[in-house]
């Protein structure tokens, strides 16, 4: 079967299941279990003849041999038993459940997966199939899966700027479905001819992640496996623990991340009356500059700790990290002093699946201890003012960030030139501010804009009505989110 027919088949069956109330997320979950089992079966056959740790009574052949109610009962037992295994196998099947209640449809799905040879299929093909499913799942706003899905165009641009090298480690402390890992993998394969040793390092030792949500973690691991990262019978590269709890002691060459958007870390618990409540988490860590329950500020501090002294980071953060007082000011000052915070990309609304998000990308290089601040100037690229994107009609494309990448000048950062000039090019989006200018700002705020908002001044050049409506909705939702956070602190 060719790629197009496989993709078509996968999608058409998903539509069939949706009529039964099975969401994209549930479908993707079941597909993950079945593809993993089928791949394990293929690896157990010649020429591989590998033992991947799945007992005969719970393998792919045992599933294929049953139908009807017997198939459903066996599938439920199989999921439960495999969830108790160690390594990659156990992580894939952790907390697994059967979401397909119609045995006839489950039987059809098993047969559909069985028709394809997954191991021999090109990584780009099976990877594209799975990535397509992940994106569809993110679009399903009711599921909330969009919070784990960073726009692939943005990820690719961030990787193009950081330009990871072979033989070096890449980490993501909240890796979601693994978008940063896959983009970095694709970049390394395309940009660097690698010898056998480097290829082995790329497959087994390059990537290190954390993801506390079991279902998201399983999607990430499957996504990586389908792209030929890791081994089906190996250890999981993605840990299930909360990366903020403690410093693991591991240090990495690169950290690429888009931590969760929620402002506060919280732990759910049941009170004496049996009601669900949330308790704000404040991480008391010796390596943190400030103690706070603000999850975003904690991730910024944690990412700096994760880096080797020669390490580089690119991290997506919401606007509050740039201007919030108290702990926020402390973190910004320390970041400017102890690292070279050289670039900030200001992002427009309308590019994330979570509504009303105003975000930025911080690029910084870690440095050894020094009495003098390492940041001498911060370069800004304003890709927000007068920019309008919507998820469906005008989604963010990689091409939209080409000018930013050119200005960033990944291989010749010392030769950067501003495109903004007050007299000549007042509309330039690329401008630098000195360390002294930023330190003189109230609360050491990094929330800097200089371009004029044309929608306020030029009524003849307003965006299309649907773009305006989308922007109004984004701003209202962003405002509501802010009020909810204030209300939560008062409760």
Protein Blocks (a to p, Z undefined) as FASTA:
>chain_A
ZZklmmmmmmmmmmmmmmnopafklmmmmmmmmmmmmmmmmmmpcfklpaehiafklmmk
lmmmpgcjllmmmmmmmmmmmmmpghjllmmmgoiacfbfblklmmmmmmmmmmpcfklp
cfklmmmmmmmmmmmmmmmmmnommmmpccfklmmmmmmmnopaehiacddfbgonommm
mmmmmmmmmmpccdfklmmmmmmmmpccddfblklmmmmmmmmmmnopajfklccfbdfb
dfklpcehiacfbdcddddfblbdcdddddfkopacddddddddfkbmbdcfbfklmmmm
mmmmmpcfkbccdddddfklmmpghjlmmmmmmmmmmpccfbccdddehkafbghiacdd
dddddddddfbdfblbdcdddfkgopacdfklmccdfklmmmmmmmnommlmmlgccfbd
fklmmmbcbdcddfklmmmpghhiabdcfbdcfklmmmmlcccfklmmmmmmmmmmmmmm
mmmmmmmmmZZ
